[in-house]
Amino acid sequence: MAARIQLGDIPVDVVLKDIKNVHLSVYPPTGRVRISAPERMSLDNIRAFAISKLSWIKQQQTKLRDQERETPREYVDRESHYVWGRRYLLTVAESNEPPSIELDHSRMLLRARPGTDRSRRQALVEQWYREQLKAAVPPLLAKWQPLMGVTVERFFVQRMKTRWGSCNHVARTIRLNTELAKKPPVCLDYIIVHELAHLLEPTHNARFVAIMDSFMPQWRHHRDVLNRLPVRREDWSY
């Protein structure tokens, strides 16, 4: 069941589900608010919960709306692109060989067939980012899974519009945003630990925070680093 409540000028989408706890989320880029609540919970009680969190909601919305946005990419020569937090200048070279991307000092060399248009160049770069992330994840899982006493059945790398990662604790799978390949490596490390922690505790409650504190004491700093970095500029949908 879906509904909507209003907190002054803030609309809140409410979804009643077969769950035990209330989940409050504020989504980028504009700060859309969503509450998932147990089916038995009344809208009055959900409203009271939301009001108790109003200060936090406004704080998160301000952070999201103030976050810097990337300039639109055209995939042309001398355009800036980031890989693991480092800036590279794109060089496009036309070639009849299979398309490829290489990093050379401060240059990202994109080889593409003659006449390759902007959308195809974009697709090539985004696929390359996915491959970088797919290669970076297994060593981190090998590091953190035995430390945390959890096992991921499968991980997925995909373009995600509203979050850096997600975890299905029932299926024991995690999903990671391809944009993480642009950010400093510590950001991916943090997201991996965050999602693995959800295998131990599905919600963001005090136990989850204690788990994060135990395995990655500096996680709040890493989260803040990630959230201060520019995010992709696009038309977001939910």
C-alpha positions in Angstrom: 0.0 0.0 0.0 1.3 3.5 -0.9 0.3 6.8 0.5 1.6 10.3 1.0 1.7 12.5 4.1 2.6 16.2 4.3 5.0 17.7 6.8 4.5 21.4 6.1 5.9 21.9 2.6 7.7 18.5 2.6 5.8 15.7 1.0 6.6 12.2 2.3 5.9 9.1 0.3 4.8 6.2 2.5 4.9 2.5 1.6 3.4 -0.1 3.9 5.2 -3.4 3.6 5.6 -6.8 5.4 8.6 -5.6 7.4 9.3 -5.2 11.2 10.9 -1.8 11.3 10.4 1.7 9.9 12.9 2.9 7.3 13.4 6.6 6.5 15.3 7.6 3.3 16.1 11.0 1.7 17.0 10.6 -1.9 19.2 12.7 -4.2 19.2 15.0 -6.0 16.3 17.1 -4.6 15.8 15.3 -1.2 12.7 13.3 -1.9 11.5 11.6 1.3 10.3 8.1 1.6 9.2 6.0 4.6 8.8 2.2 4.5 6.7 1.1 7.5 5.1 -2.2 8.7 1.6 -2.8 7.4 0.1 -2.7 10.8 1.4 0.9 11.5 -1.1 3.7 11.2 -0.5 6.8 9.2 -0.9 8.9 12.4 2.0 7.0 14.0 4.0 7.3 10.8 3.4 11.0 10.8 4.6 11.3 14.4 7.7 9.3 13.5 8.4 11.6 10.6 7.9 14.7 12.7 10.4 13.4 15.2 12.9 13.1 12.3 12.1 16.5 10.7 15.3 18.2 11.7 17.4 15.4 10.2 15.3 15.3 7.0 15.8 19.0 6.4 19.5 18.7 7.1 19.8 15.8 4.6 17.8 17.8 2.0 20.1 20.8 2.3 23.2 18.6 1.9 21.8 17.0 -1.2 20.6 20.2 -2.9 24.0 21.9 -2.2 26.0 19.0 -3.5 28.1 19.9 -6.5 27.1 18.5 -9.9 29.3 17.3 -12.7 29.2 19.4 -15.9 27.6 17.4 -18.8 30.2 15.3 -20.6 30.6 15.6 -24.4 33.3 12.9 -24.8 35.6 15.1 -26.8 39.4 15.9 -26.6 40.7 17.5 -23.4 37.6 16.9 -21.4 38.1 15.9 -17.8 37.2 12.4 -16.6 37.9 10.9 -13.2 39.2 7.4 -12.4 39.6 6.4 -8.7 39.6 10.0 -7.7 42.3 11.1 -10.2 41.7 13.5 -13.0 42.5 12.5 -16.6 42.1 14.5 -19.9 40.3 12.6 -22.6 42.0 12.0 -26.0 39.9 10.5 -28.7 41.8 8.6 -31.4 40.0 7.2 -34.4 41.1 3.7 -35.4 39.8 0.7 -37.2 40.9 -1.5 -34.4 38.4 -2.7 -31.7 37.5 0.1 -29.3 39.5 0.4 -26.2 40.4 2.8 -23.3 43.9 3.2 -21.7 45.2 5.4 -19.0 48.6 7.0 -19.7 49.9 9.4 -17.0 47.2 12.1 -16.9 45.5 11.1 -20.2 42.6 8.8 -20.9 43.0 7.5 -24.4 39.8 6.4 -26.1 40.3 4.5 -29.3 37.1 4.4 -31.4 36.2 3.6 -34.9 35.9 6.5 -37.4 32.6 8.3 -37.2 31.8 7.1 -33.7 29.2 9.5 -32.3 28.9 11.0 -28.8 26.4 8.4 -27.5 28.6 5.5 -28.6 31.6 7.2 -27.0 29.7 7.6 -23.8 28.6 3.9 -23.9 32.2 2.8 -24.4 33.4 4.9 -21.4 30.6 3.8 -19.1 31.3 0.1 -20.0 34.9 0.7 -19.2 34.0 2.1 -15.8 31.9 -1.0 -15.1 34.8 -3.2 -15.9 37.1 -1.2 -13.6 34.6 -1.6 -10.7 34.0 -5.3 -11.4 37.8 -5.9 -11.2 38.1 -3.9 -8.0 35.3 -5.5 -6.0 36.5 -9.2 -5.6 39.8 -8.3 -3.7 37.8 -6.1 -1.3 35.2 -8.9 -0.7 38.1 -11.3 -0.1 39.5 -8.8 2.5 36.3 -7.9 4.3 34.1 -11.1 4.2 36.3 -13.2 6.6 36.8 -10.2 8.9 33.1 -9.5 9.2 32.0 -13.2 9.1 29.7 -12.8 6.2 29.5 -14.2 2.6 28.1 -12.5 -0.5 26.5 -14.9 -2.9 26.8 -12.5 -5.8 27.5 -8.9 -6.5 26.2 -6.7 -9.3 27.6 -3.5 -10.8 25.2 -1.2 -12.5 24.2 2.4 -13.0 22.2 3.5 -10.0 20.4 6.8 -9.8 19.5 7.2 -6.1 22.2 5.4 -4.1 25.8 4.2 -4.1 25.0 0.7 -3.2 22.3 -1.7 -1.9 22.0 -5.0 -0.2 19.5 -7.8 -0.4 20.2 -9.5 2.9 17.8 -12.4 2.1 19.4 -13.3 -1.2 22.8 -12.2 0.2 23.6 -10.0 -2.9 24.9 -6.5 -3.1 24.6 -3.9 -5.9 27.2 -1.2 -6.5 26.9 2.0 -8.5 29.4 2.3 -11.5 30.0 5.9 -10.5 32.2 4.5 -7.6 34.9 3.9 -10.2 35.3 7.7 -10.4 35.8 8.2 -6.7 38.8 7.7 -4.5 39.3 4.0 -3.6 38.5 4.5 0.0 34.9 5.4 -1.0 34.4 1.9 -2.6 36.0 0.4 0.5 33.5 2.2 2.7 30.5 1.2 0.5 31.6 -2.4 0.5 31.8 -2.5 4.3 28.4 -0.7 4.5 26.6 -3.2 2.4 28.3 -6.2 4.1 27.2 -4.8 7.4 23.6 -5.0 6.1 24.0 -8.8 5.9 24.4 -8.6 9.7 21.8 -5.9 10.3 19.4 -4.9 7.5 18.4 -1.6 9.0 20.3 1.6 9.9 19.7 1.1 13.6 22.1 1.4 16.6 23.3 -2.1 16.0 24.2 -1.3 12.4 26.2 1.8 13.6 28.0 -0.3 16.2 29.0 -2.8 13.5 30.3 0.0 11.3 32.2 1.5 14.2 33.7 -1.9 15.0 35.0 -2.8 11.5 35.7 0.7 10.1 36.0 3.3 12.8 36.6 6.1 10.3 33.5 5.3 8.2 31.8 8.6 8.9 34.8 10.4 7.5 34.8 8.2 4.4 31.0 8.8 3.9 31.5 12.5 4.2 34.3 12.4 1.6 32.1 10.5 -0.8 29.1 12.8 -0.3 31.1 16.0 -0.8 32.3 14.9 -4.2 30.5 16.0 -7.4 27.7 13.7 -8.5 26.6 13.0 -12.1 24.3 15.6 -13.6 21.2 14.0 -15.2 17.4 13.9 -15.0 16.9 11.6 -12.0 13.8 9.4 -11.8 12.6 7.1 -9.1 
